[in-house]
Amino acid sequence: MEQKKIAELTDEELLQEAKKMKSSAMINAVLIGFLIGILIFSIVKSGIGFFTLIPLFLVYKFINKSKYDEKELKNVLKERNLK
């Protein structure tokens, strides 16, 4: 979501987005753990190679995406004094 779009949401919609963010954060954590497991298994089994870097890249994308969206939403919630 863009900054303008988040700022235009009502209080109820913001709280719903916060709930969605929590559930997506849990799913991202599970996926990151799974990808790190694949990464470790791949390194142990066949060493570092091109296919070893793919899970590492995906973990990086999941981490960056979740932090960026969460910060914007938290800032708007804080401005409106919502939980």
OpenMM code with the backbone's topology and positions (N, CA, C; nanometers):
from openmm import Vec3, app, unit

residues = "MET GLU GLN LYS LYS ILE ALA GLU LEU THR ASP GLU GLU LEU LEU GLN GLU ALA LYS LYS MET LYS SER SER ALA MET ILE ASN ALA VAL LEU ILE GLY PHE LEU ILE GLY ILE LEU ILE PHE SER ILE VAL LYS SER GLY ILE GLY PHE PHE THR LEU ILE PRO LEU PHE LEU VAL TYR LYS PHE ILE ASN LYS SER LYS TYR ASP GLU LYS GLU LEU LYS ASN VAL LEU LYS GLU ARG ASN LEU LYS".split()
positions = [
    Vec3(0.0824, -0.1175, 0.0000),
    Vec3(0.0000, 0.0000, 0.0000),
    Vec3(0.0875, 0.1248, 0.0000),
    Vec3(0.0388, 0.2260, -0.0646),
    Vec3(0.1110, 0.3515, -0.0645),
    Vec3(0.0768, 0.4294, 0.0615),
    Vec3(0.1560, 0.5305, 0.0922),
    Vec3(0.1338, 0.6104, 0.2125),
    Vec3(-0.0020, 0.6785, 0.2061),
    Vec3(-0.0405, 0.7342, 0.0916),
    Vec3(-0.1686, 0.8015, 0.0790),
    Vec3(-0.2838, 0.7037, 0.1007),
    Vec3(-0.2712, 0.5870, 0.0487),
    Vec3(-0.3783, 0.4904, 0.0604),
    Vec3(-0.3977, 0.4481, 0.2059),
    Vec3(-0.2914, 0.4286, 0.2789),
    Vec3(-0.3025, 0.3917, 0.4199),
    Vec3(-0.3628, 0.5067, 0.4992),
    Vec3(-0.3236, 0.6290, 0.4706),
    Vec3(-0.3745, 0.7442, 0.5436),
    Vec3(-0.5229, 0.7679, 0.5169),
    Vec3(-0.5734, 0.7229, 0.4043),
    Vec3(-0.7135, 0.7446, 0.3698),
    Vec3(-0.8076, 0.6417, 0.4316),
    Vec3(-0.7550, 0.5357, 0.4897),
    Vec3(-0.8392, 0.4323, 0.5480),
    Vec3(-0.9051, 0.4802, 0.6758),
    Vec3(-1.0222, 0.4233, 0.7047),
    Vec3(-1.0898, 0.4546, 0.8302),
    Vec3(-1.0215, 0.3800, 0.9437),
    Vec3(-1.0622, 0.4128, 1.0674),
    Vec3(-1.0020, 0.3489, 1.1841),
    Vec3(-1.0275, 0.1985, 1.1841),
    Vec3(-1.1490, 0.1579, 1.1499),
    Vec3(-1.1824, 0.0154, 1.1477),
    Vec3(-1.1008, -0.0589, 1.0420),
    Vec3(-1.0854, 0.0031, 0.9268),
    Vec3(-1.0076, -0.0596, 0.8204),
    Vec3(-0.8608, -0.0714, 0.8601),
    Vec3(-0.8095, 0.0279, 0.9301),
    Vec3(-0.6706, 0.0215, 0.9772),
    Vec3(-0.6509, -0.0925, 1.0759),
    Vec3(-0.7464, -0.1103, 1.1662),
    Vec3(-0.7354, -0.2193, 1.2631),
    Vec3(-0.7439, -0.3552, 1.1937),
    Vec3(-0.8264, -0.3659, 1.0905),
    Vec3(-0.8346, -0.4904, 1.0131),
    Vec3(-0.7026, -0.5168, 0.9408),
    Vec3(-0.6435, -0.4126, 0.8863),
    Vec3(-0.5139, -0.4280, 0.8194),
    Vec3(-0.4063, -0.4714, 0.9189),
    Vec3(-0.4130, -0.4208, 1.0407),
    Vec3(-0.3158, -0.4603, 1.1434),
    Vec3(-0.3302, -0.6088, 1.1753),
    Vec3(-0.4544, -0.6580, 1.1819),
    Vec3(-0.4761, -0.8010, 1.2066),
    Vec3(-0.4225, -0.8851, 1.0916),
    Vec3(-0.4459, -0.8386, 0.9683),
    Vec3(-0.3937, -0.9105, 0.8522),
    Vec3(-0.2410, -0.9126, 0.8531),
    Vec3(-0.1824, -0.8011, 0.8967),
    Vec3(-0.0371, -0.7907, 0.9010),
    Vec3(0.0213, -0.8919, 0.9992),
    Vec3(-0.0459, -0.9113, 1.1134),
    Vec3(0.0030, -1.0080, 1.2119),
    Vec3(-0.0007, -1.1496, 1.1563),
    Vec3(-0.1096, -1.1848, 1.0866),
    Vec3(-0.1188, -1.3205, 1.0332),
    Vec3(-0.0202, -1.3413, 0.9190),
    Vec3(-0.0008, -1.2395, 0.8371),
    Vec3(0.0956, -1.2541, 0.7285),
    Vec3(0.2384, -1.2596, 0.7822),
    Vec3(0.2639, -1.1929, 0.8940),
    Vec3(0.3965, -1.1993, 0.9552),
    Vec3(0.4261, -1.3411, 1.0037),
    Vec3(0.3244, -1.4081, 1.0570),
    Vec3(0.3423, -1.5458, 1.1034),
    Vec3(0.3687, -1.6390, 0.9847),
    Vec3(0.2953, -1.6203, 0.8778),
    Vec3(0.3164, -1.7030, 0.7576),
    Vec3(0.4560, -1.6776, 0.7012),
    Vec3(0.4975, -1.5515, 0.6973),
    Vec3(0.6321, -1.5195, 0.6485),
    Vec3(0.7394, -1.5835, 0.7359),
    Vec3(0.7184, -1.5852, 0.8665),
    Vec3(0.8162, -1.6465, 0.9571),
    Vec3(0.8293, -1.7958, 0.9290),
    Vec3(0.7177, -1.8624, 0.9045),
    Vec3(0.7210, -2.0058, 0.8734),
    Vec3(0.7931, -2.0290, 0.7405),
    Vec3(0.7621, -1.9481, 0.6403),
    Vec3(0.8279, -1.9630, 0.5099),
    Vec3(0.9776, -1.9353, 0.5191),
    Vec3(1.0151, -1.8353, 0.5962),
    Vec3(1.1572, -1.8043, 0.6124),
    Vec3(1.2285, -1.9203, 0.6800),
    Vec3(1.1678, -1.9770, 0.7838),
    Vec3(1.2276, -2.0928, 0.8505),
    Vec3(1.2419, -2.2112, 0.7572),
    Vec3(1.1401, -2.2350, 0.6751),
    Vec3(1.1445, -2.3439, 0.5783),
    Vec3(1.2560, -2.3217, 0.4764),
    Vec3(1.2677, -2.2000, 0.4253),
    Vec3(1.3714, -2.1701, 0.3267),
    Vec3(1.5116, -2.1781, 0.3866),
    Vec3(1.5266, -2.1384, 0.5114),
    Vec3(1.6568, -2.1504, 0.5767),
    Vec3(1.6919, -2.2979, 0.5968),
    Vec3(1.5904, -2.3789, 0.6282),
    Vec3(1.6127, -2.5232, 0.6385),
    Vec3(1.6587, -2.5826, 0.5068),
    Vec3(1.5942, -2.5416, 0.3970),
    Vec3(1.6362, -2.5874, 0.2636),
    Vec3(1.7785, -2.5418, 0.2354),
    Vec3(1.8106, -2.4187, 0.2720),
    Vec3(1.9446, -2.3643, 0.2504),
    Vec3(2.0502, -2.4455, 0.3245),
    Vec3(2.0253, -2.4755, 0.4505),
    Vec3(2.1211, -2.5527, 0.5305),
    Vec3(2.1357, -2.6938, 0.4751),
    Vec3(2.0237, -2.7570, 0.4401),
    Vec3(2.0292, -2.8909, 0.3828),
    Vec3(2.1077, -2.8920, 0.2525),
    Vec3(2.0850, -2.7908, 0.1688),
    Vec3(2.1551, -2.7824, 0.0402),
    Vec3(2.3050, -2.7644, 0.0595),
    Vec3(2.3445, -2.6826, 0.1562),
    Vec3(2.4874, -2.6603, 0.1813),
    Vec3(2.5527, -2.7877, 0.2331),
    Vec3(2.4846, -2.8574, 0.3249),
    Vec3(2.5408, -2.9803, 0.3812),
    Vec3(2.5498, -3.0889, 0.2750),
    Vec3(2.4463, -3.0999, 0.1923),
    Vec3(2.4390, -3.2085, 0.0949),
    Vec3(2.5339, -3.1885, -0.0237),
    Vec3(2.5336, -3.0662, -0.0812),
    Vec3(2.6112, -3.0500, -0.2039),
    Vec3(2.7006, -2.9264, -0.2064),
    Vec3(2.7124, -2.8545, -0.0992),
    Vec3(2.7976, -2.7364, -0.0970),
    Vec3(2.7239, -2.6141, -0.1496),
    Vec3(2.7965, -2.5047, -0.1565),
    Vec3(2.7373, -2.3795, -0.2028),
    Vec3(2.7388, -2.3771, -0.3541),
    Vec3(2.6214, -2.3470, -0.4130),
    Vec3(2.6084, -2.3394, -0.5565),
    Vec3(2.5026, -2.2375, -0.5935),
    Vec3(2.4681, -2.2354, -0.7207),
    Vec3(2.3686, -2.1396, -0.7684),
    Vec3(2.2329, -2.1630, -0.7038),
    Vec3(2.1889, -2.2887, -0.6950),
    Vec3(2.0576, -2.3187, -0.6400),
    Vec3(2.0519, -2.2973, -0.4884),
    Vec3(2.1654, -2.2854, -0.4266),
    Vec3(2.1707, -2.2537, -0.2846),
    Vec3(2.1349, -2.1071, -0.2615),
    Vec3(2.1634, -2.0231, -0.3585),
    Vec3(2.1384, -1.8806, -0.3438),
    Vec3(1.9912, -1.8436, -0.3617),
    Vec3(1.9125, -1.9266, -0.4284),
    Vec3(1.7715, -1.8955, -0.4522),
    Vec3(1.6941, -1.8842, -0.3202),
    Vec3(1.7002, -1.9815, -0.2284),
    Vec3(1.6292, -1.9631, -0.1013),
    Vec3(1.6799, -1.8429, -0.0217),
    Vec3(1.8084, -1.8150, -0.0323),
    Vec3(1.8655, -1.7003, 0.0380),
    Vec3(1.8063, -1.5701, -0.0154),
    Vec3(1.7910, -1.5600, -0.1455),
    Vec3(1.7309, -1.4422, -0.2074),
    Vec3(1.5839, -1.4271, -0.1657),
    Vec3(1.5109, -1.5380, -0.1619),
    Vec3(1.3705, -1.5329, -0.1232),
    Vec3(1.3542, -1.4907, 0.0230),
    Vec3(1.4412, -1.5366, 0.1102),
    Vec3(1.4382, -1.4956, 0.2507),
    Vec3(1.4594, -1.3449, 0.2603),
    Vec3(1.5544, -1.2934, 0.1851),
    Vec3(1.5818, -1.1494, 0.1830),
    Vec3(1.4582, -1.0705, 0.1399),
    Vec3(1.3889, -1.1165, 0.0375),
    Vec3(1.2684, -1.0489, -0.0111),
    Vec3(1.1576, -1.0500, 0.0937),
    Vec3(1.1365, -1.1636, 0.1603),
    Vec3(1.0320, -1.1725, 0.2626),
    Vec3(1.0607, -1.0768, 0.3781),
    Vec3(1.1851, -1.0688, 0.4190),
    Vec3(1.2217, -0.9840, 0.5321),
    Vec3(1.2028, -0.8364, 0.4967),
    Vec3(1.2474, -0.7941, 0.3817),
    Vec3(1.2358, -0.6536, 0.3435),
    Vec3(1.0911, -0.6115, 0.3226),
    Vec3(1.0105, -0.6952, 0.2630),
    Vec3(0.8716, -0.6603, 0.2365),
    Vec3(0.7936, -0.6437, 0.3660),
    Vec3(0.8091, -0.7350, 0.4575),
    Vec3(0.7310, -0.7303, 0.5805),
    Vec3(0.7663, -0.6094, 0.6670),
    Vec3(0.8916, -0.5733, 0.6773),
    Vec3(0.9309, -0.4606, 0.7602),
    Vec3(0.8806, -0.3287, 0.7024),
    Vec3(0.8854, -0.3121, 0.5729),
    Vec3(0.8463, -0.1866, 0.5089),
    Vec3(0.6975, -0.1590, 0.5295),
    Vec3(0.6119, -0.2550, 0.5031),
    Vec3(0.4686, -0.2366, 0.5175),
    Vec3(0.4287, -0.2174, 0.6635),
    Vec3(0.4921, -0.2900, 0.7510),
    Vec3(0.4578, -0.2849, 0.8926),
    Vec3(0.4899, -0.1480, 0.9528),
    Vec3(0.5990, -0.0890, 0.9137),
    Vec3(0.6370, 0.0417, 0.9673),
    Vec3(0.5356, 0.1488, 0.9290),
    Vec3(0.4910, 0.1479, 0.8045),
    Vec3(0.3934, 0.2470, 0.7605),
    Vec3(0.2634, 0.2338, 0.8376),
    Vec3(0.2159, 0.1115, 0.8519),
    Vec3(0.0905, 0.0873, 0.9214),
    Vec3(0.1011, 0.1264, 1.0682),
    Vec3(0.2114, 0.0938, 1.1328),
    Vec3(0.2299, 0.1300, 1.2736),
    Vec3(0.2338, 0.2812, 1.2924),
    Vec3(0.2963, 0.3521, 1.1989),
    Vec3(0.3016, 0.4975, 1.2091),
    Vec3(0.1624, 0.5597, 1.2011),
    Vec3(0.0805, 0.5119, 1.1101),
    Vec3(-0.0547, 0.5658, 1.0957),
    Vec3(-0.1388, 0.5310, 1.2183),
    Vec3(-0.1241, 0.4087, 1.2697),
    Vec3(-0.1975, 0.3708, 1.3898),
    Vec3(-0.1563, 0.4567, 1.5089),
    Vec3(-0.0283, 0.4875, 1.5170),
    Vec3(0.0209, 0.5698, 1.6271),
    Vec3(-0.0321, 0.7135, 1.6158),
    Vec3(-0.0363, 0.7665, 1.4924),
    Vec3(-0.0880, 0.9026, 1.4716),
    Vec3(-0.2337, 0.9144, 1.5133),
    Vec3(-0.3106, 0.8111, 1.4896),
    Vec3(-0.4536, 0.8140, 1.5219),
    Vec3(-0.4834, 0.7616, 1.6619),
    Vec3(-0.3820, 0.7301, 1.7379),
    Vec3(-0.3958, 0.6780, 1.8741),
    Vec3(-0.4807, 0.5504, 1.8798),
    Vec3(-0.4557, 0.4614, 1.7859),
    Vec3(-0.5236, 0.3320, 1.7843),
    Vec3(-0.4285, 0.2262, 1.8364),
    Vec3(-0.4837, 0.1169, 1.8845),
    Vec3(-0.4011, 0.0092, 1.9413),
    Vec3(-0.3224, -0.0613, 1.8383),
] * unit.nanometer
topology = app.Topology()
chain = topology.addChain("A")
for resn in residues:
    res = topology.addResidue(resn, chain)
    for name in ("N", "CA", "C"):
        topology.addAtom(name, app.Element.getBySymbol(name[0]), res)
